[in-house]
């Protein structure tokens, strides 16, 4: 997985970006929520909801991370 292998470089690039709209967060961070599913076995709305919940779990745990559910 290319993304995981380059996570440190990506985090450094993001940390260099200013984040003026959020003074309490001085740098941009990356939070990712994802889900696994089998095509045809889940409705799009359920897939989207699962990924959304995973994203907000990451944010609630402190941001700048990722979570895959399913």
N, C-alpha and C positions, 0 to 999 in steps of 0.2 A: 504494500500500500504506500504509494508515493507520499500522500499527505502525512501519514504518521512518521515516516522517515525524515520529513522536512519540518516537523512541528517546531523544533527549536528555532530554526531560521525564520519560520513564519511568525512565531511569537516575538522574536527580536524586531522584525519588520513592523508588526502591529504596535509594539511598545514605543516605537519611534514616532507614531502618528499622534498628533495632539488631539485631545478630545474636549474642546472648549464648551460643549453643551452640557457636560457633566463635570463640574469642578471637583467633586469628590472622587472621581475616577480620572486620574491624570492621563491614562493611556487607553487605547483601544484594546479590548480583549476579545477572544473568540470563544463563544459557547455554542455547542452543537448538540442537538437532539435528533436521534434517528431511530428508525424502527425496521425490523425485518418482517417480511410477509411473503406468502406464496401467492403468485398471480392468480386472480380469480376466486380466492378464498376469503378476501376481506373487502369491504366497501371502502372507497376512497376516503370517506369521512372518518372512518375508524382508523385508517392508516395515518391520516393527518393528525387526528386527535392523539394517537399514541406518540408520534414524533413530537408534537407540541408539549405533551406532558413530560417527555424526556428532557426537552430543552429547559422547561421551567424547573425541573428537578436540579439540573446543572446550575442554573442561576441561583436557586435557593441555597445550594451548597457552597456558593462562593464564586461562581463564574469561572471563566477561562479554563474550561474542561469540556468533556464530551460524554455522552451516554447513549448506548444503543439498547433498545428494549425489543422484546418479541422473540 
